[in-house]
Amino acid sequence: MKIIINDTEYDCKEGQKVLDVARANGVHLPTLCFNPLNAQARPAGCRLCVVEVLEGGWPGLQSSCTLPVADGLKVSTRSRPVYDQRREVVELLLSEHEQDCRNCFVSGDCVFSELCREYDINGVSVCSECPNRRQGCLLSRGVLCLGPITYANCNAYCTRRGYNCEGCHSVMKNEDLLRFGLAAFAKAEFTKEEILEAARVFSFDGVKVLEKVMVEEGFK
């Protein structure tokens, strides 16, 4: 039996699902709810592993973890509808996710950070990529790091200052995330003007939103 994934033909066996064939052949499909250690349980709840069925089955988007293989089945893992669906899923998941990235035990290895880069989402702060937790955090050492209010996207070290990234990408526009960041700055005793001055140096497009949230929060 053969199926086609992204215009490439792959051998498969009856009873397999499209996700199984993709993984066996190195085809990337993001998953959150699928656990390979318990492969029989396939809740298809996260909807990240969707593929678009083009031929040989019910057309449209379907979860690859539950989609059975069939001879002549043709799917795409990277069509525009697939990309848009995954992007929407990640945004919805993030909207329900309490982001305290500075204190998260997976900071530096965050699956949401990876997904945000893959689907171009201004969704998680640079702190999600930073391995400097607790005592190693720059803020806890008195260094004004913009990580809590800037979004993650490069997973790099800061070449400007010579240590871990300070978040020189862009200020986040999600007001709830900015409030998390401002709480971190308040705890570190940085002032409103110190933070805004640092942000304006790089002409961050979210500075106006940041100022608005500062006013609403009574940030001094």
N, C-alpha and C positions, 0 to 999 in steps of 0.2 A: 504494500500500500504506500502511496506517495501523496504528500501535500506540498503546496507551494507557499512559502513565506517570503515576502518581499522579493518576488520574482525568482527565488531560488528553490529548487526542488529538493525535498528531504524524504528519506525513507521513514516509515513509522509503522506501528503495530496497532492492531485493533485493541481498543480499550484505553489507549493513550489519549491525553488531552493536548491541545495545541501548545499550552505552556510547557508540558513535558518535552515535546519535540524541540521547541525553541531553546530551552535550557540545555538540552543534550547537544545542541549544535552551536552553542555560543551566541544565540540571538538574544539581545537584551530586551527584557520585559520587566518593568518595575513591579514590585509587589509589596504589600504591607501585611495583609491578613493571611497570606499563604505561608505555611511553615513546612519546609522540606522534610523535617524530622517527623511530621505527622501528615504525610502527603495525602492520606485518605480523606482528611477533613478539608473540605474546600468550600468555605462559606461564601466566597465571591462577594464579600462585603465592601472591600475598599474600592473596587472598580478601577484600580490603577493598571491592571494587566490587560485592559481591553485591546482587542484587535478589530480591524474592519474586515468583515467577510465580503469578498469580492465575487467569488464564484464557488459553486458546489455546496452551498448551504444557505440558510436564511440570511439575506443581506442585511448589512448594518453593523453596529458595534455590539460585540459580545465579549464576556469575560473569558480570556484564554484558559484560565485554570479549570473551567467547567465545560469548555467547548470541545466535544469529541472530534477526533480526527475522522476523516472520510476521504475515500479515494477521489482525487480531483479537487479537494478543498483548496481554495486560494485565499490567503489573507494578507493584510498589510499591518505591520506594527508601527508604522511611522507616517501614516497619511494625515492630512490636516484634521479630519474629524477625530482621529485618535489623539492627536496632540491637544486639541481643544478640550476634549473630554477629560484627559488626564490633568490638564492645567486647572480646570474647574474643580476637579476632585481635590487636588492639593490645596487650592484656595479655601474650599469648604472645610477641610480637615484643620487647616491652620486657624480658621475663624473660631473653632471650638477648642483650640489648644492654648493652655495657659503658658505663656512664654517667659519663663524665668531662666533664660539661657545662661546667665552668669553662674547660677548655682546648680545647673543640670549636670548629672553625673556622666552624660554622654557628650558634653561640650568638647568640641574638637573632632567628633565623629558622629555628626547629626544627620540622620536620614532625611529630615526635612530640608536641611541645608543643601544636600545633594539634589533633592527634587526641585528646589527653588532655582538652582542653577540650571538644571536641565530644562525647565519649563519657563524660564525667564520671569520669575515671580519675586516681587519686592515683598518678601514674606517673613524672613527671620533675620535677627540681628547678627552682626559680625561675631558676637559672643558665642554663637552656636558653633563657630569654627575654631575658636581660640582654645588651645590646650592649657592656658594659664588660669587655672581655677583657684578659688579661695585665696591663700596667701600669695600666690603667684600673680594674681590679677593686678594689672597696672593701676587700676583705681584704688585698690587696697594699699598700694604703695605710694599713693599721692600723685600719680601721673594722670593727667586729664586725657583719658582714652575715649574716643568717640564711638567705640564698639557698641555700647548699649542702644544707640539711637541711629545707627547706620546699618544698611542691609548687607547681608553676606552674599558674595558672588564669586570671589576669586580664589579663596583657600590659599592665600599667599602670605609671605612674610613682608613686613614693611621695609622697603628699601630706603625710604626717606629718613627714617629714624634708626634703623638697624635692629629693631626687635619686632615682636609679633604685630600683625596688622591692627591699625587703629581705626579702621573703618573709613577710609578715605574715598568711599564710593559715592554714596548719596544718603542724605537723611531720609529715613523712612517716613512715609506719609500716613501710615496706619496709626491713628491717634491712640488706640489702646496700647500698642507696642511702645510708642513714645512715652506713655505714662510709666511703663515698666522701667524704661531707661532713665527717666527723670528721678524715679525713686532711688535708683542706684547712685546717681549724681548727688542727690540730697544726702544720702548716707555717707558719701565720701566728702561732703561739705564743700562742693564746688558751687559757685554762684551762677546766677542766670547770665550775667554778662560774660563770665569766663567761658561758658559753654557756647553762647552765641558767637563770641569772637572767634573761637576755634572753628565753628561751623562755617562762618562767613568767609574764612580764608580760602576755602575750596569752592565757594559759590554753590553750595548744596541747594538743589531745587526744592528740598523739603523744609527750608528754614522758616518760611512763613507759617507752615503748619506747626512746626515746633514752637514758634513764638505764641501762636494761638493756644496751644495746649498748656504752655507755661502760664499764660494769663489765667486760664480756666482752673489750673491747679494751684494758683497763688504761689508759684515758684519764685523765690527771692534770689 
